[in-house]
Amino acid sequence: MMNRITLIIVVLSFLFSGGLCAQSFVQTGKASFYANKFENKTTASGEKYQHSLLTAAHKTLPFGTMVKVTNISNGKTVTVKINDRGPFVEDRIIDVSKSAAIELDFVNEGITEVRIEAVENQETIDSRTDTEEESLSTADIGTENDTSEFNTTSSSQKESVSEQKSVIAPQVSTAYYQLSAERTIPKGFGVQIASYQESVNLIERVSSVANELKQKVTIQIVNSNGTRIYRLIVGEFDTRAKAEFFKDSIKPNYQGFVVTF
Protein backbone atom coordinates (compact mmCIF):
# COMPACT_ATOMS: atom_id res chain seq x y z
CA MET A 1 0.00 0.00 0.00
CA MET A 2 1.06 3.56 -0.60
CA ASN A 3 2.25 5.81 2.19
CA ARG A 4 2.74 8.73 -0.19
CA ILE A 5 1.00 11.92 0.89
CA THR A 6 -0.99 13.70 -1.81
CA LEU A 7 -2.43 17.20 -1.69
CA ILE A 8 -5.44 18.52 -3.59
CA ILE A 9 -4.84 22.25 -3.90
CA VAL A 10 -1.26 23.14 -2.98
CA VAL A 11 1.84 21.02 -2.73
CA LEU A 12 4.39 21.97 -0.09
CA SER A 13 3.95 25.67 0.61
CA PHE A 14 1.27 25.22 3.26
CA LEU A 15 3.52 22.93 5.29
CA PHE A 16 5.86 25.82 6.04
CA SER A 17 3.38 28.72 6.12
CA GLY A 18 2.44 28.01 9.74
CA GLY A 19 -1.30 27.93 9.03
CA LEU A 20 -3.77 29.90 11.08
CA CYS A 21 -3.14 30.12 14.80
CA ALA A 22 -5.96 28.53 16.82
CA GLN A 23 -5.35 31.11 19.53
CA SER A 24 -6.79 33.86 17.27
CA PHE A 25 -10.03 31.95 16.65
CA VAL A 26 -13.24 33.68 17.80
CA GLN A 27 -16.77 32.59 16.88
CA THR A 28 -20.33 33.32 17.99
CA GLY A 29 -23.39 31.12 17.60
CA LYS A 30 -25.52 28.58 19.38
CA ALA A 31 -24.25 25.96 21.83
CA SER A 32 -25.87 22.73 22.94
CA PHE A 33 -24.70 19.97 25.28
CA TYR A 34 -24.27 16.20 25.18
CA ALA A 35 -27.20 13.98 26.05
CA ASN A 36 -26.74 11.43 28.83
CA LYS A 37 -26.74 8.56 26.30
CA PHE A 38 -23.24 9.58 25.14
CA GLU A 39 -21.62 8.84 28.51
CA ASN A 40 -18.45 6.75 28.02
CA LYS A 41 -18.86 6.77 24.23
CA THR A 42 -15.65 7.19 22.22
CA THR A 43 -15.18 10.69 20.80
CA ALA A 44 -13.53 11.54 17.47
CA SER A 45 -10.20 12.08 19.28
CA GLY A 46 -10.33 8.60 20.77
CA GLU A 47 -11.07 9.82 24.30
CA LYS A 48 -14.16 8.67 26.18
CA TYR A 49 -16.89 11.25 26.77
CA GLN A 50 -17.53 11.86 30.45
CA HIS A 51 -20.13 14.39 31.52
CA SER A 52 -18.04 15.40 34.54
CA LEU A 53 -15.13 16.63 32.39
CA LEU A 54 -15.00 20.06 30.76
CA THR A 55 -14.80 19.01 27.12
CA ALA A 56 -16.53 19.95 23.87
CA ALA A 57 -17.02 19.14 20.20
CA HIS A 58 -16.18 21.57 17.40
CA LYS A 59 -16.21 21.10 13.64
CA THR A 60 -12.67 22.28 12.84
CA LEU A 61 -10.56 23.29 15.87
CA PRO A 62 -7.63 20.91 16.53
CA PHE A 63 -8.09 18.32 19.25
CA GLY A 64 -6.61 19.58 22.51
CA THR A 65 -7.45 23.23 21.84
CA MET A 66 -8.61 24.97 25.02
CA VAL A 67 -11.66 27.12 24.30
CA LYS A 68 -13.20 29.79 26.50
CA VAL A 69 -16.99 29.67 26.14
CA THR A 70 -19.09 32.63 27.24
CA ASN A 71 -22.85 32.41 27.65
CA ILE A 72 -23.94 35.71 26.09
CA SER A 73 -27.28 35.72 27.94
CA ASN A 74 -25.79 35.66 31.44
CA GLY A 75 -22.06 36.39 31.04
CA LYS A 76 -20.98 33.10 32.63
CA THR A 77 -17.84 31.46 31.23
CA VAL A 78 -16.09 28.11 31.22
CA THR A 79 -12.95 26.76 29.54
CA VAL A 80 -13.28 23.42 27.75
CA LYS A 81 -10.97 21.13 25.78
CA ILE A 82 -11.90 20.18 22.23
CA ASN A 83 -11.83 16.38 21.91
CA ASP A 84 -14.67 15.63 19.51
CA ARG A 85 -16.20 16.67 16.17
CA GLY A 86 -19.60 18.33 15.84
CA PRO A 87 -22.22 19.55 16.33
CA PHE A 88 -23.63 18.49 12.98
CA VAL A 89 -26.59 20.85 13.17
CA GLU A 90 -26.51 23.85 10.86
CA ASP A 91 -27.05 26.66 13.38
CA ARG A 92 -24.84 25.32 16.21
CA ILE A 93 -21.11 25.91 16.63
CA ILE A 94 -20.19 23.84 19.71
CA ASP A 95 -21.42 20.94 21.84
CA VAL A 96 -20.21 21.10 25.43
CA SER A 97 -20.22 18.44 28.12
CA LYS A 98 -23.05 18.49 30.63
CA SER A 99 -20.81 19.78 33.42
CA ALA A 100 -19.77 22.67 31.16
CA ALA A 101 -23.43 23.39 30.41
CA ILE A 102 -24.08 23.51 34.15
CA GLU A 103 -21.23 26.01 34.56
CA LEU A 104 -22.73 28.11 31.78
CA ASP A 105 -26.22 27.72 33.32
CA PHE A 106 -28.23 26.70 30.27
CA VAL A 107 -29.18 23.09 31.05
CA ASN A 108 -32.86 23.93 31.35
CA GLU A 109 -32.89 25.84 28.05
CA GLY A 110 -30.89 23.19 26.18
CA ILE A 111 -29.46 25.70 23.71
CA THR A 112 -27.94 29.14 24.23
CA GLU A 113 -26.07 31.83 22.32
CA VAL A 114 -22.33 31.78 23.07
CA ARG A 115 -19.04 33.37 22.14
CA ILE A 116 -16.12 30.95 21.86
CA GLU A 117 -12.46 31.92 21.87
CA ALA A 118 -9.57 29.52 21.35
CA VAL A 119 -7.24 30.13 24.28
CA GLU A 120 -4.43 27.59 23.94
CA ASN A 121 -3.66 24.12 22.71
CA GLN A 122 -3.39 21.45 25.43
CA GLU A 123 -0.12 20.21 23.94
CA THR A 124 1.33 23.70 24.36
CA ILE A 125 0.18 23.79 27.99
CA ASP A 126 1.65 20.34 28.70
CA SER A 127 4.92 21.31 27.02
CA ARG A 128 5.22 24.50 29.05
CA THR A 129 4.32 22.67 32.27
CA ASP A 130 7.03 20.07 31.62
CA THR A 131 9.55 22.85 30.95
CA GLU A 132 8.63 24.67 34.15
CA GLU A 133 8.94 21.49 36.19
CA GLU A 134 12.35 20.87 34.70
CA SER A 135 13.39 24.41 35.59
CA LEU A 136 13.03 23.53 39.28
CA SER A 137 15.93 21.09 39.01
CA THR A 138 19.09 22.81 40.27
CA ALA A 139 21.23 20.67 37.99
CA ASP A 140 19.23 21.67 34.89
CA ILE A 141 19.21 25.45 35.44
CA GLY A 142 22.68 25.72 36.98
CA THR A 143 21.61 27.53 40.17
CA GLU A 144 24.19 28.08 42.89
CA ASN A 145 21.80 26.79 45.57
CA ASP A 146 21.82 23.08 46.28
CA THR A 147 18.61 21.07 46.88
CA SER A 148 18.66 21.51 50.67
CA GLU A 149 18.96 25.28 50.38
CA PHE A 150 16.06 25.35 47.91
CA ASN A 151 13.84 23.37 50.28
CA THR A 152 14.55 25.77 53.15
CA THR A 153 13.90 28.92 51.15
CA SER A 154 11.58 31.44 52.81
CA SER A 155 8.06 32.10 51.45
CA SER A 156 9.10 35.38 49.85
CA GLN A 157 12.08 33.72 48.19
CA LYS A 158 9.86 30.92 46.90
CA GLU A 159 7.53 33.49 45.38
CA SER A 160 10.52 35.11 43.70
CA VAL A 161 11.65 31.74 42.34
CA SER A 162 8.10 31.13 41.04
CA GLU A 163 8.11 34.48 39.24
CA GLN A 164 11.52 33.76 37.73
CA LYS A 165 10.35 30.31 36.68
CA SER A 166 7.57 31.78 34.54
CA VAL A 167 9.99 33.80 32.44
CA ILE A 168 12.51 31.03 31.75
CA ALA A 169 12.71 30.56 27.99
CA PRO A 170 11.12 27.26 26.95
CA GLN A 171 13.37 24.61 25.48
CA VAL A 172 13.13 24.17 21.72
CA SER A 173 12.20 20.72 20.46
CA THR A 174 12.88 19.71 16.88
CA ALA A 175 11.19 17.10 14.71
CA TYR A 176 11.95 16.19 11.10
CA TYR A 177 9.51 14.75 8.58
CA GLN A 178 10.35 13.58 5.09
CA LEU A 179 7.32 14.08 2.87
CA SER A 180 6.54 13.30 -0.74
CA ALA A 181 3.72 15.41 -2.19
CA GLU A 182 2.00 15.84 -5.51
CA ARG A 183 -1.16 17.47 -6.78
CA THR A 184 -3.94 15.01 -7.48
CA ILE A 185 -7.57 14.65 -8.45
CA PRO A 186 -8.82 11.72 -6.37
CA LYS A 187 -11.82 9.67 -7.42
CA GLY A 188 -14.35 7.61 -5.58
CA PHE A 189 -14.63 7.66 -1.80
CA GLY A 190 -12.42 8.23 1.22
CA VAL A 191 -12.74 8.36 5.01
CA GLN A 192 -12.20 11.73 6.66
CA ILE A 193 -10.75 11.21 10.14
CA ALA A 194 -9.73 14.74 11.13
CA SER A 195 -9.61 18.40 10.14
CA TYR A 196 -7.19 21.10 11.24
CA GLN A 197 -6.56 24.81 11.03
CA GLU A 198 -2.89 24.47 11.95
CA SER A 199 -0.54 22.74 9.54
CA VAL A 200 1.87 21.73 12.31
CA ASN A 201 -0.77 19.47 13.88
CA LEU A 202 -1.60 18.12 10.44
CA ILE A 203 1.98 17.11 9.61
CA GLU A 204 2.42 15.11 12.82
CA ARG A 205 -0.92 13.34 12.36
CA VAL A 206 -0.33 12.54 8.68
CA SER A 207 2.96 10.85 9.47
CA SER A 208 1.45 8.55 12.11
CA VAL A 209 -1.70 7.80 10.11
CA ALA A 210 0.18 6.87 6.92
CA ASN A 211 2.49 4.52 8.81
CA GLU A 212 -0.26 2.88 10.83
CA LEU A 213 -3.08 2.47 8.31
CA LYS A 214 -0.94 1.74 5.22
CA GLN A 215 -3.33 3.67 3.00
CA LYS A 216 -3.01 6.66 0.70
CA VAL A 217 -3.49 9.86 2.69
CA THR A 218 -5.02 12.86 0.94
CA ILE A 219 -5.08 16.40 2.29
CA GLN A 220 -8.03 18.46 1.09
CA ILE A 221 -7.54 22.18 1.62
CA VAL A 222 -10.71 24.23 1.88
CA ASN A 223 -11.10 27.98 2.34
CA SER A 224 -14.29 28.61 4.32
CA ASN A 225 -15.23 32.23 5.05
CA GLY A 226 -11.58 33.26 5.00
CA THR A 227 -10.49 30.33 7.18
CA ARG A 228 -8.20 27.65 5.74
CA ILE A 229 -9.12 24.14 6.80
CA TYR A 230 -7.01 21.04 6.19
CA ARG A 231 -9.06 17.84 5.95
CA LEU A 232 -7.26 14.54 6.47
CA ILE A 233 -8.80 11.83 4.27
CA VAL A 234 -7.61 8.22 4.26
CA GLY A 235 -7.99 5.79 1.37
CA GLU A 236 -9.32 6.04 -2.17
CA PHE A 237 -12.03 3.44 -2.76
CA ASP A 238 -14.05 2.85 -5.91
CA THR A 239 -17.29 2.12 -4.03
CA ARG A 240 -18.94 3.56 -0.94
CA ALA A 241 -19.35 0.06 0.47
CA LYS A 242 -15.57 -0.44 0.51
CA ALA A 243 -15.08 2.94 2.17
CA GLU A 244 -17.71 2.11 4.80
CA PHE A 245 -16.02 -1.24 5.47
CA PHE A 246 -12.66 0.48 5.94
CA LYS A 247 -14.22 3.12 8.23
CA ASP A 248 -15.67 0.38 10.45
CA SER A 249 -12.39 -1.55 10.46
CA ILE A 250 -10.39 1.32 11.98
CA LYS A 251 -12.74 1.88 14.90
CA PRO A 252 -12.28 2.66 17.77
CA ASN A 253 -8.79 4.01 17.08
CA TYR A 254 -10.06 6.40 14.41
CA GLN A 255 -13.49 7.98 14.25
CA GLY A 256 -14.44 9.17 10.78
CA PHE A 257 -17.05 9.40 8.08
CA VAL A 258 -17.16 8.59 4.38
CA VAL A 259 -16.68 11.44 1.90
CA THR A 260 -17.08 11.55 -1.88
CA PHE A 261 -14.20 12.96 -3.91
C-alpha positions as CSV (number, residue, x, y, z in Angstrom):
1,M,0.0,0.0,0.0
2,M,1.1,3.6,-0.6
3,N,2.3,5.8,2.2
4,R,2.7,8.7,-0.2
5,I,1.0,11.9,0.9
6,T,-1.0,13.7,-1.8
7,L,-2.4,17.2,-1.7
8,I,-5.4,18.5,-3.6
9,I,-4.8,22.3,-3.9
10,V,-1.3,23.1,-3.0
11,V,1.8,21.0,-2.7
12,L,4.4,22.0,-0.1
13,S,4.0,25.7,0.6
14,F,1.3,25.2,3.3
15,L,3.5,22.9,5.3
16,F,5.9,25.8,6.0
17,S,3.4,28.7,6.1
18,G,2.4,28.0,9.7
19,G,-1.3,27.9,9.0
20,L,-3.8,29.9,11.1
21,C,-3.1,30.1,14.8
22,A,-6.0,28.5,16.8
23,Q,-5.4,31.1,19.5
24,S,-6.8,33.9,17.3
25,F,-10.0,32.0,16.7
26,V,-13.2,33.7,17.8
27,Q,-16.8,32.6,16.9
28,T,-20.3,33.3,18.0
29,G,-23.4,31.1,17.6
30,K,-25.5,28.6,19.4
31,A,-24.3,26.0,21.8
32,S,-25.9,22.7,22.9
33,F,-24.7,20.0,25.3
34,Y,-24.3,16.2,25.2
35,A,-27.2,14.0,26.0
36,N,-26.7,11.4,28.8
37,K,-26.7,8.6,26.3
38,F,-23.2,9.6,25.1
39,E,-21.6,8.8,28.5
40,N,-18.4,6.8,28.0
41,K,-18.9,6.8,24.2
42,T,-15.7,7.2,22.2
43,T,-15.2,10.7,20.8
44,A,-13.5,11.5,17.5
45,S,-10.2,12.1,19.3
46,G,-10.3,8.6,20.8
47,E,-11.1,9.8,24.3
48,K,-14.2,8.7,26.2
49,Y,-16.9,11.2,26.8
50,Q,-17.5,11.9,30.4
51,H,-20.1,14.4,31.5
52,S,-18.0,15.4,34.5
53,L,-15.1,16.6,32.4
54,L,-15.0,20.1,30.8
55,T,-14.8,19.0,27.1
56,A,-16.5,19.9,23.9
57,A,-17.0,19.1,20.2
58,H,-16.2,21.6,17.4
59,K,-16.2,21.1,13.6
60,T,-12.7,22.3,12.8
61,L,-10.6,23.3,15.9
62,P,-7.6,20.9,16.5
63,F,-8.1,18.3,19.2
64,G,-6.6,19.6,22.5
65,T,-7.4,23.2,21.8
66,M,-8.6,25.0,25.0
67,V,-11.7,27.1,24.3
68,K,-13.2,29.8,26.5
69,V,-17.0,29.7,26.1
70,T,-19.1,32.6,27.2
71,N,-22.9,32.4,27.6
72,I,-23.9,35.7,26.1
73,S,-27.3,35.7,27.9
74,N,-25.8,35.7,31.4
75,G,-22.1,36.4,31.0
76,K,-21.0,33.1,32.6
77,T,-17.8,31.5,31.2
78,V,-16.1,28.1,31.2
79,T,-13.0,26.8,29.5
80,V,-13.3,23.4,27.7
81,K,-11.0,21.1,25.8
82,I,-11.9,20.2,22.2
83,N,-11.8,16.4,21.9
84,D,-14.7,15.6,19.5
85,R,-16.2,16.7,16.2
86,G,-19.6,18.3,15.8
87,P,-22.2,19.6,16.3
88,F,-23.6,18.5,13.0
89,V,-26.6,20.9,13.2
90,E,-26.5,23.8,10.9
91,D,-27.0,26.7,13.4
92,R,-24.8,25.3,16.2
93,I,-21.1,25.9,16.6
94,I,-20.2,23.8,19.7
95,D,-21.4,20.9,21.8
96,V,-20.2,21.1,25.4
97,S,-20.2,18.4,28.1
98,K,-23.1,18.5,30.6
99,S,-20.8,19.8,33.4
100,A,-19.8,22.7,31.2
101,A,-23.4,23.4,30.4
102,I,-24.1,23.5,34.1
103,E,-21.2,26.0,34.6
104,L,-22.7,28.1,31.8
105,D,-26.2,27.7,33.3
106,F,-28.2,26.7,30.3
107,V,-29.2,23.1,31.1
108,N,-32.9,23.9,31.4
109,E,-32.9,25.8,28.1
110,G,-30.9,23.2,26.2
111,I,-29.5,25.7,23.7
112,T,-27.9,29.1,24.2
113,E,-26.1,31.8,22.3
114,V,-22.3,31.8,23.1
115,R,-19.0,33.4,22.1
116,I,-16.1,30.9,21.9
117,E,-12.5,31.9,21.9
118,A,-9.6,29.5,21.4
119,V,-7.2,30.1,24.3
120,E,-4.4,27.6,23.9
121,N,-3.7,24.1,22.7
122,Q,-3.4,21.5,25.4
123,E,-0.1,20.2,23.9
124,T,1.3,23.7,24.4
125,I,0.2,23.8,28.0
126,D,1.6,20.3,28.7
127,S,4.9,21.3,27.0
128,R,5.2,24.5,29.0
129,T,4.3,22.7,32.3
130,D,7.0,20.1,31.6
131,T,9.5,22.9,30.9
132,E,8.6,24.7,34.1
133,E,8.9,21.5,36.2
134,E,12.4,20.9,34.7
135,S,13.4,24.4,35.6
136,L,13.0,23.5,39.3
137,S,15.9,21.1,39.0
138,T,19.1,22.8,40.3
139,A,21.2,20.7,38.0
140,D,19.2,21.7,34.9
141,I,19.2,25.4,35.4
142,G,22.7,25.7,37.0
143,T,21.6,27.5,40.2
144,E,24.2,28.1,42.9
145,N,21.8,26.8,45.6
146,D,21.8,23.1,46.3
147,T,18.6,21.1,46.9
148,S,18.7,21.5,50.7
149,E,19.0,25.3,50.4
150,F,16.1,25.4,47.9
151,N,13.8,23.4,50.3
152,T,14.5,25.8,53.2
153,T,13.9,28.9,51.1
154,S,11.6,31.4,52.8
155,S,8.1,32.1,51.5
156,S,9.1,35.4,49.9
157,Q,12.1,33.7,48.2
158,K,9.9,30.9,46.9
159,E,7.5,33.5,45.4
160,S,10.5,35.1,43.7
161,V,11.6,31.7,42.3
162,S,8.1,31.1,41.0
163,E,8.1,34.5,39.2
164,Q,11.5,33.8,37.7
165,K,10.4,30.3,36.7
166,S,7.6,31.8,34.5
167,V,10.0,33.8,32.4
168,I,12.5,31.0,31.8
169,A,12.7,30.6,28.0
170,P,11.1,27.3,27.0
171,Q,13.4,24.6,25.5
172,V,13.1,24.2,21.7
173,S,12.2,20.7,20.5
174,T,12.9,19.7,16.9
175,A,11.2,17.1,14.7
176,Y,12.0,16.2,11.1
177,Y,9.5,14.8,8.6
178,Q,10.3,13.6,5.1
179,L,7.3,14.1,2.9
180,S,6.5,13.3,-0.7
181,A,3.7,15.4,-2.2
182,E,2.0,15.8,-5.5
183,R,-1.2,17.5,-6.8
184,T,-3.9,15.0,-7.5
185,I,-7.6,14.6,-8.5
186,P,-8.8,11.7,-6.4
187,K,-11.8,9.7,-7.4
188,G,-14.4,7.6,-5.6
189,F,-14.6,7.7,-1.8
190,G,-12.4,8.2,1.2
191,V,-12.7,8.4,5.0
192,Q,-12.2,11.7,6.7
193,I,-10.8,11.2,10.1
194,A,-9.7,14.7,11.1
195,S,-9.6,18.4,10.1
196,Y,-7.2,21.1,11.2
197,Q,-6.6,24.8,11.0
198,E,-2.9,24.5,11.9
199,S,-0.5,22.7,9.5
200,V,1.9,21.7,12.3
201,N,-0.8,19.5,13.9
202,L,-1.6,18.1,10.4
203,I,2.0,17.1,9.6
204,E,2.4,15.1,12.8
205,R,-0.9,13.3,12.4
206,V,-0.3,12.5,8.7
207,S,3.0,10.8,9.5
208,S,1.5,8.5,12.1
209,V,-1.7,7.8,10.1
210,A,0.2,6.9,6.9
211,N,2.5,4.5,8.8
212,E,-0.3,2.9,10.8
213,L,-3.1,2.5,8.3
214,K,-0.9,1.7,5.2
215,Q,-3.3,3.7,3.0
216,K,-3.0,6.7,0.7
217,V,-3.5,9.9,2.7
218,T,-5.0,12.9,0.9
219,I,-5.1,16.4,2.3
220,Q,-8.0,18.5,1.1
221,I,-7.5,22.2,1.6
222,V,-10.7,24.2,1.9
223,N,-11.1,28.0,2.3
224,S,-14.3,28.6,4.3
225,N,-15.2,32.2,5.0
226,G,-11.6,33.3,5.0
227,T,-10.5,30.3,7.2
228,R,-8.2,27.7,5.7
229,I,-9.1,24.1,6.8
230,Y,-7.0,21.0,6.2
231,R,-9.1,17.8,6.0
232,L,-7.3,14.5,6.5
233,I,-8.8,11.8,4.3
234,V,-7.6,8.2,4.3
235,G,-8.0,5.8,1.4
236,E,-9.3,6.0,-2.2
237,F,-12.0,3.4,-2.8
238,D,-14.0,2.8,-5.9
239,T,-17.3,2.1,-4.0
240,R,-18.9,3.6,-0.9
241,A,-19.3,0.1,0.5
242,K,-15.6,-0.4,0.5
243,A,-15.1,2.9,2.2
244,E,-17.7,2.1,4.8
245,F,-16.0,-1.2,5.5
246,F,-12.7,0.5,5.9
247,K,-14.2,3.1,8.2
248,D,-15.7,0.4,10.5
249,S,-12.4,-1.5,10.5
250,I,-10.4,1.3,12.0
251,K,-12.7,1.9,14.9
252,P,-12.3,2.7,17.8
253,N,-8.8,4.0,17.1
254,Y,-10.1,6.4,14.4
255,Q,-13.5,8.0,14.2
256,G,-14.4,9.2,10.8
257,F,-17.1,9.4,8.1
258,V,-17.2,8.6,4.4
259,V,-16.7,11.4,1.9
260,T,-17.1,11.6,-1.9
261,F,-14.2,13.0,-3.9
